[in-house]
Amino acid sequence: MFIRWINKYKKQITFFAGALLILALIANYTGYYEARQFILILATIIAGVPIFIKAYQSARMKAFSIELLVTIAVIGALYIGEYVESSVVTFLFLFGDYLEARTLQKTRSSLKELVDMAPQEATVIRDHGETETIPVEDVAEGDRIIIRSGGKVPVDGSVISGHASINEAAVTGESVPVSKNLNDKLFSGTIVDNGYIEMVAEKVGDDTTFAKIIELVEEAQESKSKTQKFLDRFANYYTPAVVILSVLVYFITNNLHLAITFLVVACPGALVIGAPVSNVAGIGNGAKQGVLVKGGEVMDNFSKVDTLVFDKTGTLTKGKPEVTDIKTFNNYDEAAVLKLVAEAETISEHHLGQTIVKEAVSRNLKLDREPENSEVIKGNGIKAALDGHVLAIGNSKLMKAEDISIPEDVAAYQENREKAGNTAIYAAIDGKIAGIFSIADQIREDAASSLAEMRKNGIKKIVMLTGDNRHTANLVAEQLGIDKVHAELLPEDKVTHVKRLKEEGYTVAMAGDGINDAPAIATADIGLAMGEGGTDVSMETADVVLMADKLSQFSHAYSLSKATIRNMRQNTFIAVGIVFVLLAGVLGGVVNLASGMLIHEASVLAVILNAMRLIRFNRKNGKVQEKDLEVKPA
Amino acid sequence: MRTVKIQLEPLTCPSCIKKIETKLGKMKGVDEAKVMFNSSKVKATFDEDKVSKDEIEETIEKLGYPIVA
């Protein structure tokens, strides 16, 4: 009971002890020496109680603790009448603890903000149509849920009615709202920006993408980097060494006070905390930007990467073919041709046909007429009758088979479009060519700039591996300035290429999107997966997951890893440096217990504050700095 | 075997990690105890026939680390 009370009011106790110290200082200057001594003893006891309790608790469990050391030191100081020292040490210890807790909270804040985005309740529609608001844990698979404007999507699922624009920042780090309609996937933690939606729950509880992200980030922040492992090993030798040394100091100098000072001051505070805080802040920063970096080791390896390997389709390109151009002939109206062709293609299962239908829908064309006598000619196109017209849509083989003549200029146009990386489809109406549809998978908008940025940040070689044909591959590579292209590959060929690069001594990061890239992703030093809202396979096999499928996130993650490792090195340097300065100071008699404690606490704060800079790290800052560099002539 | 995550009040000293892990690890029936310093959680895997979650929580509290319900 008493212990709980003390723990609860630790902050107040700390500040009360601090106030007493100031009072003692006043008493000192006004000449009330006895009052000063009394106040100092009181401050020691008040600030000492929480420390003594912790020391006792661990001692009872036969565990060694720094509190025990401090308790011994304080009792020693009281015994020899050093009341200033005893009170300052107890106060500084508590105050340091308080500041550490506060600043550590800041380095952990990215994750906490993420956790706070978790939805709390859901409005579920019951059998008889009435709604009920229940805690999110009670939502079961198959439940129908209503989400209104401003509400949070409580679980993962699909839209069953309504439409809305949704802010998916919690999952993807991308705050530009995306529009969701029937059958689109919804993710827990995302917010309905505008609109009204009904969904059916598909993944609940710990299975939602959001829950998995939190879990992954939590685990990642714990997993240790090489620097951290080195520091742990160092601390393993360091702590017993300090104990032995202080015993030696006692026997040599016969000065218990000095020995205790040595022991307390040498406690490896900044040393143990320095590397983890950098990691936590770095991983937290990534998570908020929609980049999941799985642990300190990954950060470490990622920062050393000098070669990037990309899959083409779905990674460098959007992976979703789009209509890039519609050219009409014989005075046909573009919208009219598109409408007719799209209506005919509604029966097609082929992805090119579906792309045309999608284009028509996005242009708000009404596709209300049903095609008759439609026939799919596999690999060539489709034929159909619609609105009194006879349609043939497909490649030149189909046109030939249908006896449709292709004028020379039309054929030339078609060839040009193909050379530009498109699939160009003929549409003939009543036996005459009416138009050419160009369809292409487009390069991601941020691809060129992201690749250039990463090159500036230290990437030496960029390679593209693709199963696609040489022609398209070369076109994409040319536009993005990629060094080497290997086309027409099978998944196992991709693995071979990654292996070969590694053997040549490169540190390789491989980015891909699909299951077919998984073996190559696993083979590379660093595997990146495009999450697209987080498919299970990609989230589990990859070292780094890009939740918003943005290559700019890739670039951000790369510079973030470099910044994190740099930050960790600085912290190690600060920590190790201060320990040696302190120990030398104690042995040289310049540093006493109180000032040693002060410097010790200051070093702990210094490493935490240094790590906090990583929370604010963003790619825009990086860019500005680079521009500054560019201006200066070499 | 059952795995639980126990949320503690924010941990500040990394030295607590070892203290908690060693103590819990020595408990009968506890297979693995891991302190997640940054999220201030203890992840414990234990045999339910030999030890209960309450007993584990009690040990942690006795060590001086209050548990957040």
Chai-1 contact restraints between the chains, C-beta under 6 A:
chainA,res_idxA,chainB,res_idxB,connection_type,confidence,min_distance_angstrom,max_distance_angstrom,comment,restraint_id
A,N7,B,P66,contact,1.0,0.0,6.0,A-B,restraint_1
A,K54,B,G64,contact,1.0,0.0,6.0,A-B,restraint_2
A,Q57,B,L63,contact,1.0,0.0,6.0,A-B,restraint_3
A,Q57,B,G64,contact,1.0,0.0,6.0,A-B,restraint_4
A,M61,B,K23,contact,1.0,0.0,6.0,A-B,restraint_5
A,M61,B,L63,contact,1.0,0.0,6.0,A-B,restraint_6
A,A63,B,K19,contact,1.0,0.0,6.0,A-B,restraint_7
A,I66,B,S15,contact,1.0,0.0,6.0,A-B,restraint_8
A,D97,B,T12,contact,1.0,0.0,6.0,A-B,restraint_9
A,E100,B,T12,contact,1.0,0.0,6.0,A-B,restraint_10
A,A101,B,P10,contact,1.0,0.0,6.0,A-B,restraint_11
A,A101,B,T12,contact,1.0,0.0,6.0,A-B,restraint_12
A,R108,B,N38,contact,1.0,0.0,6.0,A-B,restraint_13
A,E218,B,S39,contact,1.0,0.0,6.0,A-B,restraint_14
A,Q221,B,N38,contact,1.0,0.0,6.0,A-B,restraint_15
A,E222,B,M36,contact,1.0,0.0,6.0,A-B,restraint_16
A,V272,B,P14,contact,1.0,0.0,6.0,A-B,restraint_17
A,I273,B,P14,contact,1.0,0.0,6.0,A-B,restraint_18
A,V280,B,N38,contact,1.0,0.0,6.0,A-B,restraint_19
